[in-house]
């Protein structure tokens, strides 16, 4: 783990360090108060420097060494971080000063060169093997760079040399280091090796449980969590880990175990919150509600329970109860704020208020929702609150008022400007005012040129209006600006295929989209539609059936039905279309498909 000081230095290279180095040279050898330590000095007038190596090499500060130190700092300031890394590392090896190796690590990390950062960190460890930060940095970089050979042994050695009081921290650090590996199964194997000598410690069991859960080895995760709890029966953290790792595979057993722990540890608040979530996850709404009621009775001052009660009521469709609890929560929150008392808010910030807005909207109390949002004054939340107010006015059919809300906004940057344009365009589209929606996006495209979000949506509006050339121009520009925009490739390929135009090109475009997002149901649907247009019904069915299994969307069902119809499976096609019709009787795509095929339900 990198220290806070180290992290700050990564973000502030060059000028300050260069100035302090020059100050050192001009002072005749007295160490600057907060700058880079040059070779040959380990003690300042105030005493040993915090975090400095215990013993530094005695190297004469020659003009050549000073010049190279200055050169590395100037190179870094000018963005030549590779040169700065090389110079600092060469100096570290020559002078045997670990501080220069550490500086080389900083330069390499800033340039994103993990391999050279690791080389420098290993030199840092070689020069100061007792430095805990050096060892931790080296191990973390080894994992990040994918160099796992010997990593388990190194971590095992690190844990073995730690004192009894330091071993828990060393175990946690080993877990964090291995968390950088992309291969989670391999990370678990290496952690097994690293913890071979301390496996019976509860901290080791908990680390193994978390690593196993990350590696999708649920049975092992639960076993290790239970072993951790057996070793430390009063640990709330271990009890929580048992619940988290077992809720999917053994819900009844782990919930019963959690209840038993809470019965003997009634102050285990965080575990009780986890239990509420677990009960909701397994659809035991009454159990979750009873647990929250019990928490409220046991500690009436814990008014955050009101928020949780409101959230649970909302999730289960009890909107009146949700409003009651959330309103009580907001009132206490306001009282505490007015009295200058700390107000513990839910992690999302403004969560209670925004949930009340959602409840009011679903109950069609639009004016109440609008007024609640008016109370959002926090700068970070005020802008999205105003956008939401515009949408609410649009839901009321008050489009002019909605647009006035947007018109008085003063976007601080391009991102906010794009959000305003997208919101206004969507409001107009929902009101079927397509010409105005297109104009809003066209104006935004002129104001914020080459913005992929604006261009993509404008292309979709052009496609809807039959302006295929304009659509293609925009989508190709999106692809040029953002080559990984899967849906731009997909939209262009599907549009060509749907019109039976340039089918080989359409197939290539959708294939590119599928390579970028292989599990996207709509892109898979497009590939099926391309094959259908090319006359390969068998391949079309394989893609469309997969797309529908991933997402039973109405348009995917209509496409699948058409290919089934064309393949002679008309009963299956009708059943799919009936399902669509029941859910959306006015579906225009279904109507036109049935008319074109001269089919009936």
C-alpha positions in Angstrom: 0.0 0.0 0.0 1.3 3.4 -0.9 1.5 6.1 1.9 -0.6 9.3 1.6 2.6 11.3 1.3 3.7 9.0 -1.6 0.3 9.5 -3.4 0.5 13.2 -3.0 4.0 13.2 -4.6 2.7 11.2 -7.6 0.3 14.1 -8.3 2.8 16.9 -7.8 6.0 16.3 -9.6 8.8 18.6 -10.5 8.8 22.2 -9.4 8.7 21.9 -5.6 11.2 19.1 -5.7 13.5 20.9 -8.1 13.4 24.0 -5.9 14.2 22.0 -2.7 17.1 20.3 -4.4 18.5 23.6 -5.6 18.0 25.0 -2.0 20.0 22.1 -0.7 22.9 22.8 -3.0 22.8 26.5 -2.1 22.6 25.8 1.7 25.9 23.9 1.7 24.3 20.7 2.8 21.5 21.5 5.2 18.4 19.5 4.4 15.3 21.3 3.1 12.4 21.2 5.4 10.0 19.3 3.1 11.8 18.4 -0.2 13.7 15.6 -1.9 16.5 14.1 0.1 19.7 14.1 -1.8 22.4 11.5 -1.4 24.7 11.7 1.7 22.3 13.3 4.2 20.1 11.4 6.7 19.5 13.9 9.5 18.0 17.3 9.5 18.7 19.9 12.3 15.4 18.8 13.9 16.3 15.1 14.0 15.7 12.0 11.8 13.4 12.6 8.9 10.1 10.6 9.3 10.1 7.6 7.0 13.7 8.0 6.0 16.0 4.9 5.8 17.8 4.1 9.0 21.2 4.1 7.3 22.1 5.9 4.1 25.2 5.6 2.0 27.8 8.2 2.5 28.2 9.6 -1.1 29.9 12.9 -1.9 27.4 15.3 -3.6 29.5 15.9 -6.7 28.5 18.3 -9.4 27.8 15.4 -11.7 25.3 13.8 -9.3 23.6 17.0 -8.6 23.3 17.7 -12.3 21.7 14.3 -12.9 19.2 14.8 -10.0 18.3 18.2 -11.5 18.1 16.7 -15.0 15.6 14.0 -13.9 13.4 16.6 -12.2 13.4 18.9 -15.2 12.7 16.0 -17.5 9.7 15.0 -15.4 8.5 18.6 -15.3 8.6 18.6 -19.1 6.8 15.3 -19.4 9.8 13.2 -20.3 9.0 10.7 -17.5 10.8 7.8 -19.2 14.1 9.7 -19.1 13.4 10.8 -15.6 12.8 7.2 -14.5 16.0 6.0 -16.1 18.2 8.7 -14.7 16.9 8.3 -11.2 17.2 4.5 -11.3 20.7 4.7 -12.6 21.6 7.1 -9.9 20.0 4.9 -7.2 22.1 1.9 -8.4 25.3 4.0 -8.4 24.8 5.8 -5.1 23.0 2.9 -3.3 20.5 5.5 -2.1 17.0 4.0 -1.8 15.3 7.4 -1.9 16.4 7.7 -5.6 14.9 4.3 -6.3 11.7 5.4 -4.7 11.7 8.6 -6.9 12.2 6.3 -9.9 9.1 4.4 -8.9 7.1 7.7 -8.7 8.2 8.7 -12.1 7.4 5.3 -13.7 3.9 5.2 -12.0 3.1 8.6 -13.2 3.8 7.6 -16.8 1.8 4.4 -16.3 4.8 2.2 -16.9 4.2 -0.7 -14.4 7.1 -2.8 -15.6 9.7 -0.1 -15.0 8.0 0.9 -11.7 8.3 -2.7 -10.6 12.0 -2.8 -11.6 12.6 0.4 -9.6 10.6 -0.9 -6.6 12.7 -4.0 -6.5 15.9 -1.9 -6.5 14.3 0.1 -3.6 13.8 -3.1 -1.6 17.3 -4.3 -2.4 18.7 -1.0 -1.1 16.5 -0.8 2.0 15.1 -4.3 2.8 13.7 -3.1 6.1 11.4 -0.5 4.6 7.9 -1.8 4.8 6.6 0.6 2.2 9.2 -0.5 -0.2 8.3 -4.2 0.2 4.6 -3.5 -0.1 5.0 -1.3 -3.2 7.2 -4.0 -4.8 4.6 -6.7 -4.1 1.7 -4.6 -5.3 3.4 -3.7 -8.5 4.4 -7.3 -9.1 0.7 -8.3 -8.9 -0.4 -5.4 -11.0 2.2 -6.2 -13.7 1.1 -9.9 -13.7 4.5 -11.1 -12.4 3.3 -13.8 -10.0 6.3 -16.1 -10.0 7.6 -16.2 -6.4 4.8 -13.9 -5.2 3.3 -16.4 -2.9 6.7 -17.1 -1.3 7.4 -13.4 -0.9 4.1 -12.7 0.8 4.6 -15.8 3.0 8.0 -14.5 4.0 6.6 -11.0 4.7 4.0 -12.5 7.0 6.5 -14.8 8.7 8.8 -11.9 9.6 6.0 -9.8 11.0 5.5 -9.7 14.8 2.5 -11.3 16.3 0.7 -8.0 16.6 1.6 -7.1 13.0 0.5 -10.4 11.4 -3.2 -9.5 11.0 -2.2 -6.3 9.1 0.3 -8.3 7.0 -2.4 -10.8 6.1 -4.8 -8.0 5.0 -2.0 -6.5 2.9 -1.4 -9.8 1.2 -5.1 -10.0 0.3 -5.0 -6.5 -1.1 -1.9 -7.2 -3.1 -3.4 -10.2 -4.7 -6.6 -8.3 -5.3 -4.8 -6.6 -8.2 -4.5 -9.9 -10.2 -7.1 -10.3 -12.9 -7.0 -14.1 -12.5 -9.1 -14.5 -9.3 -8.6 -18.2 -9.2 -4.9 -17.8 -9.4 -5.0 -15.1 -6.7 -6.7 -17.6 -4.4 -4.1 -20.2 -5.0 -1.3 -17.8 -4.3 -3.0 -16.6 -1.1 -3.2 -20.2 0.0 0.5 -20.4 -0.4 1.1 -17.1 1.4 -1.0 -18.0 4.4 0.2 -21.6 4.8 1.9 -20.9 8.2 -0.9 -18.8 9.6 -4.0 -20.6 8.3 -5.6 -21.0 11.7 -5.6 -17.3 12.4 -9.2 -15.8 12.0 -7.7 -13.0 9.9 -6.3 -15.6 7.5 -9.6 -17.5 7.3 -11.4 -14.2 6.5 -8.9 -13.3 3.8 -9.3 -16.7 2.2 -13.1 -16.4 2.4 -13.1 -13.1 0.6 -10.6 -14.3 -2.0 -12.7 -17.4 -2.6 -15.9 -15.4 -3.0 -14.1 -13.2 -5.5 -13.0 -16.3 -7.4 -16.6 -17.5 -7.5 -15.8 -20.5 -5.2 -18.9 -20.1 -3.0 -18.6 -23.4 -1.1 -14.9 -22.6 -0.1 -15.9 -19.0 0.8 -18.5 -20.2 3.2 -16.3 -22.9 4.7 -13.5 -20.3 5.4 -16.0 -17.8 6.8 -17.4 -20.4 9.2 -13.9 -21.4 10.2 -13.1 -17.7 10.9 -16.2 -17.4 13.1 -15.4 -20.7 14.9 -11.9 -19.2 15.7 -13.4 -15.9 16.9 -17.0 -16.6 18.0 -17.7 -13.0 19.1 -16.5 -11.4 15.9 -19.4 -9.4 14.2 -17.2 -9.2 11.0 -16.9 -13.0 10.9 -20.6 -13.4 11.4 -21.3 -10.9 8.6 -19.0 -12.8 6.3 -20.8 -16.1 7.0 -24.1 -14.4 6.1 -22.7 -12.7 2.9 -21.0 -15.9 1.6 -23.9 -18.2 2.3 -27.0 -16.3 1.6 -27.4 -17.7 -1.9 -26.4 -21.3 -1.3 -27.7 -21.9 2.3 -30.0 -19.1 3.1 -32.0 -20.7 5.8 -28.9 -21.9 7.7 -27.0 -18.7 7.5 -30.0 -16.6 8.4 -30.6 -18.8 11.5 -27.0 -18.5 12.5 -27.1 -14.7 12.1 -30.2 -14.5 14.2 -28.5 -16.6 16.9 -25.5 -14.3 16.9 -27.7 -11.2 17.1 -29.6 -12.7 20.1 -26.4 -12.9 22.0 -24.9 -9.7 20.6 -27.9 -7.3 20.5 -25.6 -4.3 19.7 -24.4 -5.8 16.4 -26.1 -3.1 14.4 -24.2 -3.5 11.1 -24.9 -7.2 11.1 -28.6 -6.5 11.7 -28.6 -4.1 8.7 -27.0 -6.9 6.6 -29.7 -9.3 7.8 -32.4 -7.0 6.7 -30.9 -6.9 3.2 -30.5 -10.6 3.2 -34.1 -11.2 4.2 -35.2 -8.8 1.4 -33.0 -10.7 -1.0 -34.7 -14.0 -0.3 -38.1 -12.3 -0.5 -38.8 -12.6 3.2 -40.3 -9.1 3.3 -42.2 -9.7 6.6 -39.0 -10.9 8.3 -37.1 -7.8 7.1 -39.8 -5.5 8.3 -39.9 -7.3 11.7 -36.1 -6.9 12.1 -36.3 -3.2 11.3 -39.2 -2.8 13.8 -37.1 -4.6 16.4 -34.1 -2.3 15.7 -36.3 0.8 16.1 -37.7 -0.4 19.4 -34.2 -1.3 20.7 -32.7 2.0 19.8 -35.3 4.8 19.1 -32.4 7.3 18.6 -31.2 5.4 15.5 -33.4 7.3 13.2 -31.6 5.9 10.1 -33.8 2.9 10.7 -36.7 5.1 9.5 -34.9 5.5 6.1 -34.4 1.7 5.8 -38.1 1.1 6.7 -39.1 3.6 4.0 -36.8 2.0 1.4 -38.1 -1.5 2.2 -41.7 -0.2 2.0 -41.0 1.4 -1.4 -39.3 -1.8 -2.8 -42.4 -3.8 -1.8 -44.9 -1.4 -3.4 -46.2 0.0 -0.1 -46.0 3.6 -1.2 -48.1 5.2 1.6 -45.9 3.5 4.2 -42.8 4.5 2.4 -43.9 8.2 2.4 -44.7 8.0 6.1 -41.3 6.6 7.1 -39.3 8.9 4.8 -41.2 12.0 5.8 -40.4 11.2 9.5 -36.8 10.6 8.6 -36.6 13.9 6.7 -38.2 15.8 9.6 -35.7 14.5 12.1 -32.9 15.2 9.6 -34.0 18.8 9.3 -34.4 19.2 13.0 -30.8 18.0 13.7 -29.4 20.2 11.0 -31.2 23.2 12.4 -29.8 22.4 15.9 -26.3 22.1 14.5 -26.2 18.3 15.3 -24.5 15.8 13.1 -26.8 14.3 10.6 -25.8 10.8 9.5 -27.2 10.6 5.9 -27.5 7.5 3.8 -24.5 6.8 1.6 -26.2 8.0 -1.6 -26.7 11.6 -0.3 -30.1 13.2 -0.5 -31.3 9.6 -0.7 -34.4 10.0 1.5 -35.5 13.1 -0.4 -35.0 11.6 -3.8 -36.9 8.4 -2.7 -39.7 10.6 -1.6 -39.7 12.2 -5.1 -39.9 8.8 -6.6 -42.8 7.8 -4.4 -44.7 11.1 -5.2 -44.1 10.5 -9.0 -45.4 7.0 -8.8 -48.5 8.2 -6.9 -48.9 10.9 -9.6 -48.4 13.7 -7.0 -46.3 15.6 -9.4 -46.5 19.0 -7.8 -45.3 17.5 -4.5 -42.4 15.8 -6.3 -41.5 19.2 -8.0 -41.6 21.0 -4.6 -39.4 18.4 -2.9 -36.8 18.8 -5.7 -36.9 22.5 -5.2 -35.4 21.9 -1.8 -32.2 20.4 -3.2 -29.7 23.2 -2.9 -26.4 21.2 -2.7 -24.5 22.3 -5.8 -23.6 18.7 -6.8 -27.2 17.6 -6.6 -29.0 20.8 -7.7 -28.3 20.4 -11.4 -29.8 16.9 -11.8 -32.7 18.0 -9.5 -33.6 20.7 -12.0 -33.4 18.3 -14.9 -35.8 16.0 -13.0 -38.1 18.9 -12.4 -38.3 19.5 -16.1 -39.2 15.9 -16.7 -41.9 16.1 -14.0 -43.5 19.1 -15.7 -43.4 17.2 -19.0 -45.2 14.3 -17.4 -48.0 16.8 -16.4 -48.3 17.8 -20.0 -46.8 21.2 -19.2 -44.1 21.2 -21.9 -43.7 25.0 -22.0 -43.0 25.0 -18.3 -40.6 22.1 -18.6 -38.6 23.9 -21.3 -38.6 27.1 -19.1 -37.0 25.1 -16.3 -34.3 23.9 -18.7 -33.8 27.4 -20.3 -32.8 29.1 -17.0 -30.1 26.5 -16.3 -26.6 27.7 -16.7 -24.5 24.6 -17.6 -21.0 24.7 -16.1 -19.4 22.6 -18.8 -20.0 20.5 -21.9 -21.2 17.5 -20.0 -24.0 19.6 -18.3 -24.8 21.3 -21.6 -25.2 17.9 -23.3 -27.5 16.7 -20.5 -29.8 19.8 -20.9 -30.1 19.2 -24.6 -30.7 15.5 -24.3 -33.4 16.1 -21.6 -35.2 18.7 -23.7 -35.0 16.5 -26.8 -36.4 13.5 -24.9 -39.2 15.5 -23.5 -40.2 16.6 -27.0 -39.9 13.1 -28.4 -42.2 11.8 -25.7 -44.7 14.4 -26.8 -44.3 13.3 -30.4 -42.8 16.7 -31.4 -40.1 15.2 -33.5 -39.2 18.2 -35.6 -38.5 20.2 -32.5 -36.6 17.4 -30.9 -34.4 17.1 -34.0 -33.8 20.9 -34.0 -32.7 20.8 -30.3 -30.1 18.1 -31.0 -29.0 19.8 -34.3 -28.4 23.0 -32.4 -26.6 21.1 -29.6 -24.4 19.4 -32.2 -23.4 22.7 -33.6 -22.6 24.0 -30.1 -20.9 20.9 -28.9 -19.3 19.4 -32.0 -18.2 15.8 -32.2 -20.0 14.8 -29.0 -20.8 11.1 -29.5 -24.0 11.3 -27.3 -25.5 14.1 -29.2 -24.5 12.7 -32.6 -25.8 9.2 -31.9 -29.2 10.4 -30.7 -29.5 12.9 -33.6 -28.7 10.0 -36.0 -31.5 7.9 -34.5 -34.0 10.8 -35.0 -32.8 11.1 -38.6 -33.3 7.3 -39.1 -36.8 7.6 -37.7 -37.6 10.3 -40.2 -36.2 8.3 -43.1 -33.1 10.5 -43.5 -30.7 7.6 -44.1 -27.9 9.6 -45.6 -27.8 12.0 -42.7 -28.0 9.2 -40.2 -25.1 7.3 -41.8 -22.9 10.5 -41.9 -23.5 11.0 -38.2 -22.9 7.4 -37.2 -19.7 7.2 -39.1 -18.6 10.4 -37.4 -19.4 8.8 -34.0 -17.3 5.8 -35.0 -14.4 8.1 -36.0 -14.6 10.0 -32.8 -15.2 7.0 -30.5 -14.0 3.8 -32.2 -15.3 1.6 -29.4 -18.9 2.9 -29.6 -20.6 -0.5 -30.1 -24.1 0.9 -30.6 -23.0 3.2 -33.4 -21.7 0.2 -35.4 -24.9 -1.8 -34.5 -27.3 1.0 -35.4 -25.7 1.5 -38.8 -25.4 -2.2 -39.6 -29.0 -2.9 -38.5 -30.4 0.1 -40.4 -28.6 -1.1 -43.6 -29.8 -4.7 -43.1 -33.4 -3.7 -42.3 -33.5 -1.9 -45.7 -31.7 -4.8 -47.4 -28.8 -2.5 -48.4 -25.1 -3.5 -48.6 -25.7 -6.6 -46.6 -22.0 -7.8 -46.4 -21.1 -4.3 -45.0 -24.0 -4.5 -42.6 -22.8 -7.9 -41.3 -19.3 -6.6 -40.8 -20.6 -3.6 -38.8 -22.7 -5.7 -36.5 -19.8 -8.2 -36.1 -17.7 -5.3 -34.9 -20.3 -4.2 -32.4 -20.6 -7.8 -31.2 -16.9 -8.0 -30.7 -17.1 -4.9 -28.5 -20.2 -6.1 -26.5 -20.6 -9.8 -27.0 -23.5 -10.2 -24.5 -25.6 -7.2 -25.6 -29.1 -8.6 -26.4 -29.9 -5.9 -28.9 -26.7 -6.4 -30.9 -27.2 -10.1 -30.9 -30.7 -9.4 -32.2 -29.2 -7.3 -35.0 -26.9 -10.1 -36.0 -29.9 -12.4 -36.2 -31.7 -9.9 -38.3 -28.7 -9.5 -40.7 -28.7 -13.3 -41.3 -32.4 -13.3 -41.9 -32.0 -10.6 -44.5 -29.2 -12.6 -46.1 -31.6 -15.7 -46.2 -29.9 -17.8 -43.6 -32.9 -18.5 -41.3 -31.1 -21.2 -39.2 -28.3 -18.8 -38.1 -30.9 -16.1 -37.7 -32.9 -18.2 -35.3 -29.8 -19.1 -33.2 -29.0 -15.5 -32.6 -32.5 -14.3 -32.1 -33.3 -17.1 -29.6 -30.2 -16.2 -27.6 -31.1 -12.5 -27.7 -34.6 -13.2 -26.5 -33.3 -15.5 -23.7 -31.0 -12.7 -22.5 -33.7 -10.0 -22.8 -37.4 -10.8 -23.6 -37.9 -7.4 -25.3 -40.9 -6.8 -27.5 -39.0 -5.9 -30.6 -36.7 -8.9 -30.2 -39.8 -11.1 -29.8 -41.3 -9.6 -33.0 -38.1 -10.3 -35.0 -37.9 -13.9 -33.6 -41.6 -14.4 -34.5 -41.0 -13.3 -38.1 -38.1 -15.7 -38.6 -40.1 -18.5 -37.0 -43.0 -17.6 -39.4 -40.7 -17.7 -42.4 -39.3 -21.0 -41.2 -42.7 -22.6 -41.1 -43.1 -22.5 -37.3 -46.2 -20.3 -37.4 -47.7 -21.5 -34.1 -44.6 -20.5 -32.1 -44.6 -17.2 -34.0 -48.2 -16.4 -33.1 -47.6 -17.2 -29.4 -44.7 -14.8 -29.2 -46.7 -12.1 -31.0 -49.7 -12.7 -28.7 -47.4 -12.2 -25.7 -46.3 -8.9 -27.1 -49.8 -7.8 -27.9 -51.0 -8.6 -24.3 -48.3 -6.5 -22.8 -48.4 -3.7 -25.4 -51.6 -3.7 -27.4 -50.7 -0.7 -29.5 -47.2 -1.8 -30.5 -46.6 -0.2 -33.9 -43.8 -2.6 -34.9 -46.0 -5.6 -34.3 -48.9 -4.0 -36.3 -46.7 -3.3 -39.3 -45.1 -6.8 -39.2 -48.4 -8.6 -39.1 -49.7 -6.5 -42.0 -46.6 -7.1 -44.1 -46.7 -10.9 -43.5 -50.5 -10.9 -43.8 -50.6 -12.8 -40.5 -53.2 -12.9 -37.8 -53.0 -13.6 -34.1 
